Amino acid sequence: MPTYFKHLLSLACLFVATNVFAEGFRLSTSAFRDKERLPVLYSCDGRDISPQIAWTGSPPGTKTFVLIMSDPAASKGTFYHWILFNIPNKTTIISQGMVKAIPGSLLGQNDFGKNTYSGPCPPKGSVHTYHFTVYALDTSLPLNNGASANAVLQAMQKHIIGQNELTALYSH
């Protein structure tokens, strides 16, 4: 099965198997408006720093959070730009320009091969939509720093108790 379809299948399984939008679980950001353009600052054309992401109203029983930034319209299938997992349940904000993982959390390896945030860098002339999804989990994931997006998605499948997302558009 091509990688593109495996990514879609993984995401579809997560979508079906979870209470997608837990009541009261909200995301926000000071960096952009949901469903609007992501500022250049957060892209490869700018300083390529991570935007601030915050949340409130986590579901009861939340032990950790996972933050994944993805581009599902990449030419070879979903492209992962940022994976942060085992975020402690007391955390409610990821600061702009995060370089190191929040104490207690781990960074996954993005599809640029880095354990960090790597902003949008779509082909010239194309507009891509980027999803910033925060998942509330009922457990910590038994994975190491540098785990792939696929490993994180697989490990959290039966542990999602809520999720929400923000989207942003970007083009060169």
Secondary structure, DSSP 4 states (H G I P E B T S, - for coil): --HHHHHHHHHHHHHHHS-SS-TT-EEE-SS--TTEEPPGGGSTTTT--PPPEEEE-PPTT--EEEEEEEETTSTTS-EEEEEEEEEETT--EE-TT--SPPTT-EEPB-TTS-SS-----PPTT--EEEEEEEEEESS-----TT-BHHHHHHHHTTTEEEEEEEEEEE--
